[in-house]
Every structure is written in structure tokens, then in C-alpha cells.
């Protein structure tokens, strides 16, 4: 894992230093399907966001897991206030 949160060879953003400072027991990881349900988008959209580096994720075997707080942060920063 890269400590700087840089994208790896696969284009998947690595969990940064801030995540390693927390106890792993405190981190709640979500599946791609759970993230898609929360965001009300397709699983393919979530996969695209992970591969583009918009959402940090870890790889568990052939699956991805996304930290729940990363989803919350993404949604907070993506909120668009309309006129």
C-alpha cells in the first residue's frame, strides 16, 4: 500500500496515511453493491469511480471494499447547491 494515497498500477487509489492511523476495528468497509445502493447508482458506476481514483478502495481477493467514511466524504464534497 502506498502511504501517500497515490493511484497504483491498476488505477485504484490506495488508502492513505490517515486511514492507517485509525484502528482497523473502527473502519467499516462497504461492498460495491452497498455503495451503489447508498448512492443510488449502478455497481458499474461505483467500479468506474474506484478505478478513476474518485473513491478510495482496497482489494480483497477479486472484490473491492470502500471505507464508509470515504463514501460519506465523497457525498459531502459532491453536494451541489442549486439556485
Order of alpha helices (4+ residues) and beta strands (2+ residues): alpha-beta-alpha-alpha-beta-beta-alpha
